[in-house]
């Protein structure tokens, strides 16, 4: 399979952002700090005023479907297309819901905080606030319940 030039660059970016600026939450005292980081990131994102944008998202988990890197296109706040970056084909309809918009990623992080996940590891883009790396481990010592997202190449659609 041939990966288009833009996709290759984006995949390398996804690998590079892996842990930059991340925070791992292991104790109850840190949940407020993580909630504050999320609120600041949401404010930064809102300040951009972007309701139409495109980015590459990869969901990493021990799960079926919706795990290949895909370009997500959001217009007027709604996900309008999800395209597999390796094949150039639309992601199957039953997997589209797994490719979250930026506000949905924020909601995913908030849910993990609310549920007091065992570990929350999140990095946010310093300029725009969108999450670039999310890794949630809900239950200590449980196998295969972890969920992660890598996000890169975000561009506003004007």
N, CA, C and O atoms as a GROMACS GRO file, in nm:
protein
  632
    1UNK      N    1   0.084  -0.118   0.000
    1UNK     CA    2   0.000   0.000   0.000
    1UNK      C    3   0.088   0.124   0.000
    1UNK      O    4   0.188   0.131   0.071
    2UNK      N    5   0.049   0.219  -0.080
    2UNK     CA    6   0.123   0.344  -0.086
    2UNK      C    7   0.058   0.446   0.007
    2UNK      O    8  -0.063   0.463   0.006
    3UNK      N    9   0.141   0.512   0.087
    3UNK     CA   10   0.091   0.617   0.175
    3UNK      C   11   0.125   0.749   0.109
    3UNK      O   12   0.242   0.776   0.081
    4UNK      N   13   0.024   0.834   0.083
    4UNK     CA   14   0.050   0.964   0.021
    4UNK      C   15   0.148   1.046   0.105
    4UNK      O   16   0.159   1.026   0.226
    5UNK      N   17   0.219   1.138   0.040
    5UNK     CA   18   0.320   1.220   0.107
    5UNK      C   19   0.271   1.290   0.231
    5UNK      O   20   0.338   1.286   0.334
    6UNK      N   21   0.153   1.353   0.226
    6UNK     CA   22   0.098   1.423   0.342
    6UNK      C   23   0.074   1.325   0.456
    6UNK      O   24   0.103   1.356   0.572
    7UNK      N   25   0.021   1.209   0.423
    7UNK     CA   26  -0.006   1.110   0.526
    7UNK      C   27   0.123   1.061   0.591
    7UNK      O   28   0.128   1.043   0.713
    8UNK      N   29   0.226   1.040   0.512
    8UNK     CA   30   0.354   0.996   0.567
    8UNK      C   31   0.407   1.097   0.666
    8UNK      O   32   0.449   1.061   0.776
    9UNK      N   33   0.404   1.225   0.628
    9UNK     CA   34   0.450   1.331   0.717
    9UNK      C   35   0.367   1.333   0.846
    9UNK      O   36   0.421   1.347   0.955
   10UNK      N   37   0.236   1.317   0.831
   10UNK     CA   38   0.148   1.321   0.947
   10UNK      C   39   0.172   1.203   1.039
   10UNK      O   40   0.171   1.218   1.161
   11UNK      N   41   0.193   1.084   0.981
   11UNK     CA   42   0.219   0.968   1.064
   11UNK      C   43   0.347   0.985   1.143
   11UNK      O   44   0.354   0.944   1.259
   12UNK      N   45   0.448   1.043   1.082
   12UNK     CA   46   0.573   1.070   1.154
   12UNK      C   47   0.547   1.170   1.266
   12UNK      O   48   0.603   1.157   1.375
   13UNK      N   49   0.464   1.269   1.239
   13UNK     CA   50   0.428   1.366   1.342
   13UNK      C   51   0.358   1.298   1.458
   13UNK      O   52   0.386   1.328   1.574
   14UNK      N   53   0.268   1.207   1.427
   14UNK     CA   54   0.196   1.136   1.533
   14UNK      C   55   0.292   1.060   1.623
   14UNK      O   56   0.274   1.057   1.745
   15UNK      N   57   0.392   1.000   1.564
   15UNK     CA   58   0.490   0.927   1.643
   15UNK      C   59   0.574   1.022   1.728
   15UNK      O   60   0.614   0.986   1.839
   16UNK      N   61   0.601   1.140   1.678
   16UNK     CA   62   0.687   1.236   1.748
   16UNK      C   63   0.619   1.300   1.868
   16UNK      O   64   0.687   1.333   1.965
   17UNK      N   65   0.486   1.319   1.863
   17UNK     CA   66   0.419   1.392   1.971
   17UNK      C   67   0.386   1.303   2.090
   17UNK      O   68   0.335   1.352   2.191
   18UNK      N   69   0.414   1.177   2.081
   18UNK     CA   70   0.378   1.077   2.180
   18UNK      C   71   0.370   1.118   2.324
   18UNK      O   72   0.266   1.092   2.384
   19UNK      N   73   0.466   1.179   2.386
   19UNK     CA   74   0.455   1.207   2.528
   19UNK      C   75   0.487   1.351   2.562
   19UNK      O   76   0.496   1.384   2.680
   20UNK      N   77   0.506   1.435   2.466
   20UNK     CA   78   0.547   1.572   2.492
   20UNK      C   79   0.442   1.645   2.575
   20UNK      O   80   0.326   1.654   2.535
   21UNK      N   81   0.482   1.696   2.688
   21UNK     CA   82   0.394   1.777   2.771
   21UNK      C   83   0.282   1.698   2.834
   21UNK      O   84   0.178   1.756   2.867
   22UNK      N   85   0.299   1.572   2.851
   22UNK     CA   86   0.191   1.491   2.904
   22UNK      C   87   0.195   1.485   3.056
   22UNK      O   88   0.295   1.519   3.119
   23UNK      N   89   0.086   1.440   3.112
   23UNK     CA   90   0.076   1.428   3.257
   23UNK      C   91   0.013   1.294   3.288
   23UNK      O   92  -0.090   1.258   3.230
   24UNK      N   93   0.072   1.222   3.377
   24UNK     CA   94   0.019   1.093   3.418
   24UNK      C   95  -0.046   1.110   3.555
   24UNK      O   96   0.019   1.156   3.649
   25UNK      N   97  -0.172   1.072   3.565
   25UNK     CA   98  -0.246   1.091   3.688
   25UNK      C   99  -0.263   0.956   3.756
   25UNK      O  100  -0.322   0.865   3.699
   26UNK      N  101  -0.212   0.943   3.876
   26UNK     CA  102  -0.220   0.816   3.946
   26UNK      C  103  -0.292   0.826   4.080
   26UNK      O  104  -0.336   0.724   4.133
   27UNK      N  105  -0.305   0.944   4.135
   27UNK     CA  106  -0.367   0.958   4.266
   27UNK      C  107  -0.483   1.056   4.263
   27UNK      O  108  -0.494   1.138   4.171
   28UNK      N  109  -0.568   1.047   4.363
   28UNK     CA  110  -0.687   1.133   4.368
   28UNK      C  111  -0.653   1.281   4.371
   28UNK      O  112  -0.730   1.362   4.319
   29UNK      N  113  -0.540   1.320   4.429
   29UNK     CA  114  -0.505   1.461   4.439
   29UNK      C  115  -0.479   1.526   4.303
   29UNK      O  116  -0.494   1.647   4.289
   30UNK      N  117  -0.440   1.447   4.205
   30UNK     CA  118  -0.407   1.504   4.074
   30UNK      C  119  -0.528   1.523   3.981
   30UNK      O  120  -0.513   1.587   3.877
   31UNK      N  121  -0.643   1.470   4.015
   31UNK     CA  122  -0.758   1.484   3.925
   31UNK      C  123  -0.798   1.629   3.904
   31UNK      O  124  -0.835   1.669   3.793
   32UNK      N  125  -0.790   1.710   4.010
   32UNK     CA  126  -0.822   1.853   3.994
   32UNK      C  127  -0.723   1.920   3.901
   32UNK      O  128  -0.762   2.004   3.820
   33UNK      N  129  -0.597   1.885   3.912
   33UNK     CA  130  -0.495   1.942   3.823
   33UNK      C  131  -0.524   1.904   3.678
   33UNK      O  132  -0.516   1.989   3.589
   34UNK      N  133  -0.558   1.779   3.655
   34UNK     CA  134  -0.589   1.734   3.518
   34UNK      C  135  -0.714   1.804   3.466
   34UNK      O  136  -0.721   1.839   3.348
   35UNK      N  137  -0.812   1.824   3.553
   35UNK     CA  138  -0.934   1.895   3.512
   35UNK      C  139  -0.901   2.041   3.476
   35UNK      O  140  -0.958   2.096   3.381
   36UNK      N  141  -0.808   2.104   3.551
   36UNK     CA  142  -0.766   2.240   3.520
   36UNK      C  143  -0.693   2.247   3.385
   36UNK      O  144  -0.714   2.340   3.307
   37UNK      N  145  -0.607   2.148   3.359
   37UNK     CA  146  -0.536   2.142   3.230
   37UNK      C  147  -0.636   2.129   3.115
   37UNK      O  148  -0.621   2.193   3.012
   38UNK      N  149  -0.736   2.045   3.135
   38UNK     CA  150  -0.839   2.026   3.032
   38UNK      C  151  -0.916   2.156   3.010
   38UNK      O  152  -0.940   2.194   2.895
   39UNK      N  153  -0.954   2.224   3.115
   39UNK     CA  154  -1.028   2.351   3.102
   39UNK      C  155  -0.944   2.454   3.027
   39UNK      O  156  -0.997   2.526   2.942
   40UNK      N  157  -0.815   2.463   3.058
   40UNK     CA  158  -0.728   2.557   2.988
   40UNK      C  159  -0.716   2.521   2.840
   40UNK      O  160  -0.717   2.609   2.754
   41UNK      N  161  -0.706   2.393   2.810
   41UNK     CA  162  -0.697   2.349   2.670
   41UNK      C  163  -0.827   2.381   2.596
   41UNK      O  164  -0.824   2.426   2.481
   42UNK      N  165  -0.939   2.359   2.661
   42UNK     CA  166  -1.068   2.392   2.598
   42UNK      C  167  -1.078   2.542   2.570
   42UNK      O  168  -1.129   2.582   2.465
   43UNK      N  169  -1.030   2.625   2.663
   43UNK     CA  170  -1.032   2.770   2.641
   43UNK      C  171  -0.944   2.807   2.522
   43UNK      O  172  -0.982   2.889   2.439
   44UNK      N  173  -0.826   2.747   2.514
   44UNK     CA  174  -0.736   2.774   2.400
   44UNK      C  175  -0.801   2.733   2.269
   44UNK      O  176  -0.794   2.805   2.169
   45UNK      N  177  -0.865   2.617   2.270
   45UNK     CA  178  -0.932   2.568   2.149
   45UNK      C  179  -1.046   2.663   2.111
   45UNK      O  180  -1.060   2.700   1.994
   46UNK      N  181  -1.127   2.702   2.208
   46UNK     CA  182  -1.240   2.791   2.181
   46UNK      C  183  -1.193   2.926   2.126
   46UNK      O  184  -1.259   2.985   2.041
   47UNK      N  185  -1.079   2.973   2.175
   47UNK     CA  186  -1.024   3.101   2.128
   47UNK      C  187  -0.987   3.098   1.980
   47UNK      O  188  -0.980   3.203   1.916
   48UNK      N  189  -0.962   2.979   1.927
   48UNK     CA  190  -0.928   2.968   1.784
   48UNK      C  191  -1.049   2.997   1.696
   48UNK      O  192  -1.035   3.046   1.584
   49UNK      N  193  -1.168   2.967   1.747
   49UNK     CA  194  -1.290   2.989   1.671
   49UNK      C  195  -1.305   2.894   1.553
   49UNK      O  196  -1.377   2.924   1.458
   50UNK      N  197  -1.239   2.781   1.559
   50UNK     CA  198  -1.243   2.685   1.448
   50UNK      C  199  -1.360   2.590   1.465
   50UNK      O  200  -1.364   2.512   1.560
   51UNK      N  201  -1.454   2.595   1.374
   51UNK     CA  202  -1.558   2.494   1.372
   51UNK      C  203  -1.548   2.406   1.248
   51UNK      O  204  -1.623   2.310   1.231
   52UNK      N  205  -1.452   2.441   1.159
   52UNK     CA  206  -1.424   2.360   1.039
   52UNK      C  207  -1.274   2.337   1.033
   52UNK      O  208  -1.195   2.431   1.028
   53UNK      N  209  -1.236   2.209   1.031
   53UNK     CA  210  -1.094   2.174   1.036
   53UNK      C  211  -1.075   2.030   0.990
   53UNK      O  212  -1.171   1.954   0.978
   54UNK      N  213  -0.952   1.995   0.966
   54UNK     CA  214  -0.916   1.859   0.930
   54UNK      C  215  -0.796   1.816   1.013
   54UNK      O  216  -0.714   1.900   1.050
   55UNK      N  217  -0.786   1.688   1.043
   55UNK     CA  218  -0.673   1.635   1.119
   55UNK      C  219  -0.664   1.485   1.098
   55UNK      O  220  -0.755   1.423   1.044
   56UNK      N  221  -0.553   1.428   1.141
   56UNK     CA  222  -0.533   1.284   1.136
   56UNK      C  223  -0.551   1.230   1.278
   56UNK      O  224  -0.493   1.281   1.374
   57UNK      N  225  -0.632   1.125   1.289
   57UNK     CA  226  -0.660   1.064   1.419
   57UNK      C  227  -0.634   0.914   1.409
   57UNK      O  228  -0.672   0.848   1.312
   58UNK      N  229  -0.568   0.862   1.510
   58UNK     CA  230  -0.550   0.718   1.521
   58UNK      C  231  -0.593   0.675   1.660
   58UNK      O  232  -0.546   0.729   1.760
   59UNK      N  233  -0.682   0.580   1.664
   59UNK     CA  234  -0.728   0.522   1.790
   59UNK      C  235  -0.644   0.397   1.814
   59UNK      O  236  -0.631   0.312   1.726
   60UNK      N  237  -0.587   0.387   1.933
   60UNK     CA  238  -0.502   0.274   1.968
   60UNK      C  239  -0.566   0.199   2.083
   60UNK      O  240  -0.582   0.253   2.193
   61UNK      N  241  -0.603   0.076   2.058
   61UNK     CA  242  -0.667  -0.004   2.162
   61UNK      C  243  -0.665  -0.150   2.119
   61UNK      O  244  -0.634  -0.182   2.004
   62UNK      N  245  -0.698  -0.236   2.211
   62UNK     CA  246  -0.716  -0.377   2.180
   62UNK      C  247  -0.864  -0.393   2.150
   62UNK      O  248  -0.941  -0.441   2.233
   63UNK      N  249  -0.903  -0.352   2.027
   63UNK     CA  250  -1.043  -0.350   1.991
   63UNK      C  251  -1.056  -0.369   1.840
   63UNK      O  252  -0.960  -0.354   1.766
   64UNK      N  253  -1.174  -0.401   1.797
   64UNK     CA  254  -1.199  -0.421   1.655
   64UNK      C  255  -1.238  -0.290   1.589
   64UNK      O  256  -1.307  -0.207   1.647
   65UNK      N  257  -1.191  -0.272   1.468
   65UNK     CA  258  -1.234  -0.160   1.386
   65UNK      C  259  -1.195  -0.024   1.435
   65UNK      O  260  -1.174  -0.002   1.554
   66UNK      N  261  -1.185   0.068   1.341
   66UNK     CA  262  -1.160   0.206   1.374
   66UNK      C  263  -1.026   0.234   1.438
   66UNK      O  264  -1.014   0.323   1.522
   67UNK      N  265  -0.923   0.157   1.400
   67UNK     CA  266  -0.792   0.178   1.459
   67UNK      C  267  -0.687   0.226   1.359
   67UNK      O  268  -0.576   0.262   1.399
   68UNK      N  269  -0.718   0.227   1.231
   68UNK     CA  270  -0.623   0.276   1.132
   68UNK      C  271  -0.621   0.429   1.133
   68UNK      O  272  -0.724   0.491   1.159
   69UNK      N  273  -0.505   0.491   1.105
   69UNK     CA  274  -0.502   0.637   1.097
   69UNK      C  275  -0.597   0.686   0.989
   69UNK      O  276  -0.603   0.630   0.879
   70UNK      N  277  -0.672   0.790   1.021
   70UNK     CA  278  -0.769   0.843   0.926
   70UNK      C  279  -0.769   0.995   0.930
   70UNK      O  280  -0.745   1.057   1.033
   71UNK      N  281  -0.796   1.053   0.814
   71UNK     CA  282  -0.815   1.197   0.807
   71UNK      C  283  -0.962   1.225   0.839
   71UNK      O  284  -1.052   1.172   0.774
   72UNK      N  285  -0.983   1.308   0.940
   72UNK     CA  286  -1.117   1.345   0.983
   72UNK      C  287  -1.142   1.488   0.936
   72UNK      O  288  -1.061   1.577   0.962
   73UNK      N  289  -1.253   1.509   0.866
   73UNK     CA  290  -1.291   1.643   0.820
   73UNK      C  291  -1.416   1.684   0.897
   73UNK      O  292  -1.517   1.614   0.898
   74UNK      N  293  -1.405   1.800   0.962
   74UNK     CA  294  -1.515   1.855   1.041
   74UNK      C  295  -1.554   1.989   0.979
   74UNK      O  296  -1.469   2.075   0.957
   75UNK      N  297  -1.683   2.005   0.950
   75UNK     CA  298  -1.733   2.131   0.897
   75UNK      C  299  -1.851   2.176   0.981
   75UNK      O  300  -1.943   2.099   1.009
   76UNK      N  301  -1.847   2.302   1.022
   76UNK     CA  302  -1.951   2.360   1.108
   76UNK      C  303  -1.975   2.272   1.230
   76UNK      O  304  -2.089   2.256   1.274
   77UNK      N  305  -1.866   2.217   1.286
   77UNK     CA  306  -1.872   2.139   1.408
   77UNK      C  307  -1.912   1.993   1.390
   77UNK      O  308  -1.910   1.917   1.487
   78UNK      N  309  -1.948   1.952   1.269
   78UNK     CA  310  -1.993   1.816   1.246
   78UNK      C  311  -1.891   1.738   1.163
   78UNK      O  312  -1.835   1.791   1.066
   79UNK      N  313  -1.867   1.615   1.201
   79UNK     CA  314  -1.779   1.527   1.125
   79UNK      C  315  -1.848   1.496   0.993
   79UNK      O  316  -1.959   1.443   0.992
   80UNK      N  317  -1.782   1.531   0.880
   80UNK     CA  318  -1.845   1.510   0.749
   80UNK      C  319  -1.778   1.399   0.670
   80UNK      O  320  -1.840   1.342   0.580
   81UNK      N  321  -1.651   1.368   0.701
   81UNK     CA  322  -1.588   1.255   0.633
   81UNK      C  323  -1.472   1.202   0.716
   81UNK      O  324  -1.410   1.275   0.793
   82UNK      N  325  -1.446   1.073   0.699
   82UNK     CA  326  -1.336   1.005   0.763
   82UNK      C  327  -1.275   0.914   0.657
   82UNK      O  328  -1.340   0.822   0.608
   83UNK      N  329  -1.148   0.940   0.623
   83UNK     CA  330  -1.082   0.868   0.514
   83UNK      C  331  -0.957   0.800   0.565
   83UNK      O  332  -0.872   0.863   0.628
   84UNK      N  333  -0.944   0.671   0.539
   84UNK     CA  334  -0.826   0.594   0.575
   84UNK      C  335  -0.706   0.653   0.502
   84UNK      O  336  -0.707   0.662   0.379
   85UNK      N  337  -0.601   0.693   0.576
   85UNK     CA  338  -0.486   0.757   0.512
   85UNK      C  339  -0.403   0.661   0.429
   85UNK      O  340  -0.332   0.704   0.339
   86UNK      N  341  -0.410   0.532   0.458
   86UNK     CA  342  -0.330   0.436   0.382
   86UNK      C  343  -0.396   0.397   0.251
   86UNK      O  344  -0.327   0.376   0.151
   87UNK      N  345  -0.527   0.385   0.250
   87UNK     CA  346  -0.595   0.340   0.129
   87UNK      C  347  -0.661   0.453   0.051
   87UNK      O  348  -0.688   0.438  -0.068
   88UNK      N  349  -0.686   0.566   0.118
   88UNK     CA  350  -0.758   0.675   0.053
   88UNK      C  351  -0.907   0.650   0.043
   88UNK      O  352  -0.980   0.729  -0.017
   89UNK      N  353  -0.954   0.540   0.101
   89UNK     CA  354  -1.095   0.503   0.097
   89UNK      C  355  -1.168   0.552   0.222
   89UNK      O  356  -1.107   0.567   0.328
   90UNK      N  357  -1.298   0.577   0.210
   90UNK     CA  358  -1.374   0.614   0.330
   90UNK      C  359  -1.367   0.501   0.433
   90UNK      O  360  -1.367   0.383   0.398
   91UNK      N  361  -1.362   0.540   0.559
   91UNK     CA  362  -1.366   0.444   0.669
   91UNK      C  363  -1.507   0.383   0.668
   91UNK      O  364  -1.604   0.455   0.647
   92UNK      N  365  -1.519   0.251   0.690
   92UNK     CA  366  -1.652   0.189   0.694
   92UNK      C  367  -1.745   0.262   0.791
   92UNK      O  368  -1.704   0.304   0.900
   93UNK      N  369  -1.870   0.275   0.751
   93UNK     CA  370  -1.969   0.352   0.828
   93UNK      C  371  -1.978   0.308   0.974
   93UNK      O  372  -1.998   0.392   1.062
   94UNK      N  373  -1.963   0.179   1.000
   94UNK     CA  374  -1.977   0.131   1.137
   94UNK      C  375  -1.859   0.172   1.227
   94UNK      O  376  -1.866   0.155   1.348
   95UNK      N  377  -1.752   0.224   1.168
   95UNK     CA  378  -1.636   0.266   1.246
   95UNK      C  379  -1.621   0.417   1.257
   95UNK      O  380  -1.541   0.466   1.336
   96UNK      N  381  -1.697   0.491   1.178
   96UNK     CA  382  -1.683   0.637   1.174
   96UNK      C  383  -1.699   0.700   1.312
   96UNK      O  384  -1.627   0.795   1.345
   97UNK      N  385  -1.790   0.649   1.393
   97UNK     CA  386  -1.815   0.708   1.525
   97UNK      C  387  -1.693   0.703   1.616
   97UNK      O  388  -1.687   0.779   1.713
   98UNK      N  389  -1.597   0.616   1.588
   98UNK     CA  390  -1.476   0.605   1.670
   98UNK      C  391  -1.375   0.716   1.641
   98UNK      O  392  -1.280   0.736   1.717
   99UNK      N  393  -1.395   0.788   1.532
   99UNK     CA  394  -1.305   0.898   1.495
   99UNK      C  395  -1.368   1.028   1.544
   99UNK      O  396  -1.451   1.088   1.476
  100UNK      N  397  -1.326   1.069   1.662
  100UNK     CA  398  -1.388   1.179   1.734
  100UNK      C  399  -1.344   1.315   1.681
  100UNK      O  400  -1.235   1.329   1.626
  101UNK      N  401  -1.431   1.414   1.698
  101UNK     CA  402  -1.395   1.553   1.671
  101UNK      C  403  -1.314   1.605   1.791
  101UNK      O  404  -1.305   1.537   1.894
  102UNK      N  405  -1.256   1.724   1.779
  102UNK     CA  406  -1.180   1.778   1.892
  102UNK      C  407  -1.267   1.795   2.016
  102UNK      O  408  -1.226   1.751   2.124
  103UNK      N  409  -1.386   1.855   2.007
  103UNK     CA  410  -1.470   1.863   2.128
  103UNK      C  411  -1.504   1.726   2.187
  103UNK      O  412  -1.512   1.711   2.309
  104UNK      N  413  -1.523   1.625   2.102
  104UNK     CA  414  -1.550   1.490   2.151
  104UNK      C  415  -1.427   1.432   2.222
  104UNK      O  416  -1.441   1.359   2.320
  105UNK      N  417  -1.308   1.465   2.174
  105UNK     CA  418  -1.186   1.421   2.243
  105UNK      C  419  -1.178   1.485   2.381
  105UNK      O  420  -1.142   1.418   2.478
  106UNK      N  421  -1.212   1.614   2.391
  106UNK     CA  422  -1.216   1.680   2.522
  106UNK      C  423  -1.316   1.609   2.614
  106UNK      O  424  -1.288   1.587   2.731
  107UNK      N  425  -1.433   1.574   2.559
  107UNK     CA  426  -1.534   1.504   2.639
  107UNK      C  427  -1.483   1.367   2.685
  107UNK      O  428  -1.511   1.325   2.797
  108UNK      N  429  -1.409   1.299   2.598
  108UNK     CA  430  -1.351   1.169   2.632
  108UNK      C  431  -1.256   1.184   2.751
  108UNK      O  432  -1.258   1.102   2.843
  109UNK      N  433  -1.173   1.287   2.749
  109UNK     CA  434  -1.079   1.312   2.859
  109UNK      C  435  -1.156   1.345   2.987
  109UNK      O  436  -1.124   1.294   3.094
  110UNK      N  437  -1.257   1.431   2.974
  110UNK     CA  438  -1.337   1.468   3.092
  110UNK      C  439  -1.404   1.345   3.154
  110UNK      O  440  -1.409   1.332   3.276
  111UNK      N  441  -1.454   1.256   3.070
  111UNK     CA  442  -1.517   1.134   3.120
  111UNK      C  443  -1.417   1.050   3.198
  111UNK      O  444  -1.452   0.994   3.303
  112UNK      N  445  -1.294   1.039   3.149
  112UNK     CA  446  -1.191   0.962   3.220
  112UNK      C  447  -1.160   1.024   3.356
  112UNK      O  448  -1.141   0.954   3.455
  113UNK      N  449  -1.156   1.158   3.360
  113UNK     CA  450  -1.134   1.226   3.488
  113UNK      C  451  -1.251   1.199   3.582
  113UNK      O  452  -1.232   1.165   3.699
  114UNK      N  453  -1.374   1.215   3.531
  114UNK     CA  454  -1.493   1.192   3.613
  114UNK      C  455  -1.499   1.049   3.666
  114UNK      O  456  -1.543   1.025   3.778
  115UNK      N  457  -1.454   0.955   3.585
  115UNK     CA  458  -1.456   0.814   3.625
  115UNK      C  459  -1.334   0.776   3.710
  115UNK      O  460  -1.320   0.661   3.753
  116UNK      N  461  -1.246   0.875   3.733
  116UNK     CA  462  -1.124   0.854   3.811
  116UNK      C  463  -1.044   0.736   3.758
  116UNK      O  464  -1.009   0.642   3.830
  117UNK      N  465  -1.016   0.745   3.627
  117UNK     CA  466  -0.934   0.642   3.563
  117UNK      C  467  -0.802   0.630   3.638
  117UNK      O  468  -0.751   0.728   3.693
  118UNK      N  469  -0.748   0.510   3.640
  118UNK     CA  470  -0.622   0.485   3.711
  118UNK      C  471  -0.509   0.573   3.657
  118UNK      O  472  -0.431   0.629   3.735
  119UNK      N  473  -0.500   0.585   3.525
  119UNK     CA  474  -0.394   0.668   3.466
  119UNK      C  475  -0.450   0.748   3.350
  119UNK      O  476  -0.522   0.697   3.265
  120UNK      N  477  -0.417   0.876   3.350
  120UNK     CA  478  -0.457   0.966   3.242
  120UNK      C  479  -0.330   1.034   3.195
  120UNK      O  480  -0.262   1.104   3.271
  121UNK      N  481  -0.298   1.014   3.069
  121UNK     CA  482  -0.176   1.070   3.010
  121UNK      C  483  -0.220   1.149   2.887
  121UNK      O  484  -0.258   1.090   2.786
  122UNK      N  485  -0.215   1.282   2.896
  122UNK     CA  486  -0.265   1.368   2.789
  122UNK      C  487  -0.163   1.476   2.758
  122UNK      O  488  -0.104   1.536   2.848
  123UNK      N  489  -0.143   1.502   2.629
  123UNK     CA  490  -0.062   1.616   2.585
  123UNK      C  491  -0.151   1.704   2.498
  123UNK      O  492  -0.229   1.655   2.417
  124UNK      N  493  -0.139   1.834   2.518
  124UNK     CA  494  -0.217   1.931   2.441
  124UNK      C  495  -0.124   2.015   2.356
  124UNK      O  496  -0.010   2.041   2.395
  125UNK      N  497  -0.172   2.058   2.240
  125UNK     CA  498  -0.096   2.148   2.156
  125UNK      C  499  -0.084   2.283   2.227
  125UNK      O  500  -0.184   2.339   2.271
  126UNK      N  501   0.037   2.333   2.239
  126UNK     CA  502   0.062   2.456   2.316
  126UNK      C  503  -0.006   2.578   2.254
  126UNK      O  504  -0.040   2.671   2.327
  127UNK      N  505  -0.024   2.580   2.124
  127UNK     CA  506  -0.082   2.697   2.058
  127UNK      C  507  -0.235   2.694   2.050
  127UNK      O  508  -0.300   2.796   2.072
  128UNK      N  509  -0.291   2.579   2.019
  128UNK     CA  510  -0.435   2.572   1.994
  128UNK      C  511  -0.513   2.495   2.100
  128UNK      O  512  -0.635   2.505   2.105
  129UNK      N  513  -0.444   2.420   2.184
  129UNK     CA  514  -0.511   2.348   2.291
  129UNK      C  515  -0.565   2.211   2.256
  129UNK      O  516  -0.603   2.136   2.346
  130UNK      N  517  -0.569   2.175   2.129
  130UNK     CA  518  -0.627   2.043   2.098
  130UNK      C  519  -0.538   1.932   2.152
  130UNK      O  520  -0.416   1.947   2.155
  131UNK      N  521  -0.597   1.820   2.194
  131UNK     CA  522  -0.517   1.710   2.247
  131UNK      C  523  -0.440   1.640   2.135
  131UNK      O  524  -0.497   1.605   2.032
  132UNK      N  525  -0.310   1.622   2.154
  132UNK     CA  526  -0.227   1.554   2.055
  132UNK      C  527  -0.200   1.409   2.092
  132UNK      O  528  -0.168   1.326   2.006
  133UNK      N  529  -0.214   1.379   2.218
  133UNK     CA  530  -0.190   1.243   2.268
  133UNK      C  531  -0.281   1.221   2.388
  133UNK      O  532  -0.285   1.301   2.481
  134UNK      N  533  -0.355   1.111   2.384
  134UNK     CA  534  -0.442   1.074   2.496
  134UNK      C  535  -0.420   0.926   2.522
  134UNK      O  536  -0.427   0.844   2.431
  135UNK      N  537  -0.393   0.893   2.646
  135UNK     CA  538  -0.386   0.752   2.685
  135UNK      C  539  -0.456   0.739   2.820
  135UNK      O  540  -0.419   0.804   2.917
  136UNK      N  541  -0.556   0.654   2.823
  136UNK     CA  542  -0.635   0.632   2.943
  136UNK      C  543  -0.624   0.485   2.982
  136UNK      O  544  -0.649   0.396   2.901
  137UNK      N  545  -0.589   0.462   3.107
  137UNK     CA  546  -0.589   0.327   3.163
  137UNK      C  547  -0.691   0.332   3.277
  137UNK      O  548  -0.664   0.389   3.383
  138UNK      N  549  -0.806   0.274   3.253
  138UNK     CA  550  -0.916   0.288   3.348
  138UNK      C  551  -0.895   0.210   3.477
  138UNK      O  552  -0.925   0.261   3.585
  139UNK      N  553  -0.844   0.090   3.468
  139UNK     CA  554  -0.836   0.002   3.584
  139UNK      C  555  -0.695  -0.053   3.598
  139UNK      O  556  -0.643  -0.116   3.507
  140UNK      N  557  -0.634  -0.028   3.714
  140UNK     CA  558  -0.499  -0.079   3.740
  140UNK      C  559  -0.499  -0.231   3.728
  140UNK      O  560  -0.588  -0.300   3.780
  141UNK      N  561  -0.399  -0.283   3.660
  141UNK     CA  562  -0.377  -0.426   3.644
  141UNK      C  563  -0.482  -0.498   3.560
  141UNK      O  564  -0.478  -0.621   3.549
  142UNK      N  565  -0.576  -0.426   3.500
  142UNK     CA  566  -0.669  -0.489   3.407
  142UNK      C  567  -0.602  -0.494   3.270
  142UNK      O  568  -0.521  -0.408   3.236
  143UNK      N  569  -0.637  -0.593   3.194
  143UNK     CA  570  -0.574  -0.610   3.063
  143UNK      C  571  -0.674  -0.572   2.954
  143UNK      O  572  -0.791  -0.610   2.960
  144UNK      N  573  -0.627  -0.496   2.856
  144UNK     CA  574  -0.700  -0.465   2.734
  144UNK      C  575  -0.816  -0.367   2.751
  144UNK      O  576  -0.903  -0.360   2.664
  145UNK      N  577  -0.820  -0.290   2.859
  145UNK     CA  578  -0.925  -0.190   2.872
  145UNK      C  579  -0.871  -0.050   2.844
  145UNK      O  580  -0.946   0.048   2.850
  146UNK      N  581  -0.741  -0.040   2.814
  146UNK     CA  582  -0.681   0.089   2.786
  146UNK      C  583  -0.730   0.144   2.652
  146UNK      O  584  -0.768   0.068   2.563
  147UNK      N  585  -0.729   0.277   2.641
  147UNK     CA  586  -0.768   0.343   2.517
  147UNK      C  587  -0.673   0.459   2.495
  147UNK      O  588  -0.637   0.530   2.589
  148UNK      N  589  -0.633   0.478   2.370
  148UNK     CA  590  -0.542   0.588   2.338
  148UNK      C  591  -0.579   0.648   2.203
  148UNK      O  592  -0.636   0.581   2.116
  149UNK      N  593  -0.545   0.775   2.187
  149UNK     CA  594  -0.562   0.845   2.061
  149UNK      C  595  -0.434   0.923   2.033
  149UNK      O  596  -0.373   0.978   2.125
  150UNK      N  597  -0.395   0.928   1.908
  150UNK     CA  598  -0.288   1.015   1.861
  150UNK      C  599  -0.349   1.108   1.757
  150UNK      O  600  -0.420   1.063   1.667
  151UNK      N  601  -0.322   1.237   1.770
  151UNK     CA  602  -0.382   1.337   1.683
  151UNK      C  603  -0.273   1.426   1.627
  151UNK      O  604  -0.183   1.467   1.700
  152UNK      N  605  -0.279   1.455   1.499
  152UNK     CA  606  -0.179   1.544   1.440
  152UNK      C  607  -0.229   1.606   1.312
  152UNK      O  608  -0.335   1.571   1.261
  153UNK      N  609  -0.151   1.699   1.261
  153UNK     CA  610  -0.180   1.760   1.133
  153UNK      C  611  -0.307   1.843   1.130
  153UNK      O  612  -0.369   1.856   1.025
  154UNK      N  613  -0.346   1.900   1.243
  154UNK     CA  614  -0.471   1.977   1.246
  154UNK      C  615  -0.455   2.105   1.166
  154UNK      O  616  -0.359   2.180   1.183
  155UNK      N  617  -0.551   2.129   1.078
  155UNK     CA  618  -0.551   2.248   0.993
  155UNK      C  619  -0.691   2.304   0.986
  155UNK      O  620  -0.788   2.230   0.966
  156UNK      N  621  -0.703   2.434   1.002
  156UNK     CA  622  -0.833   2.499   0.989
  156UNK      C  623  -0.876   2.500   0.843
  156UNK      O  624  -0.794   2.513   0.753
  157UNK      N  625  -1.006   2.484   0.822
  157UNK     CA  626  -1.065   2.498   0.688
  157UNK      C  627  -1.129   2.635   0.685
  157UNK      O  628  -1.219   2.666   0.764
  158UNK      N  629  -1.083   2.716   0.595
  158UNK     CA  630  -1.136   2.854   0.586
  158UNK      C  631  -1.235   2.866   0.475
  158UNK      O  632  -1.290   2.974   0.452
   0.00000   0.00000   0.00000
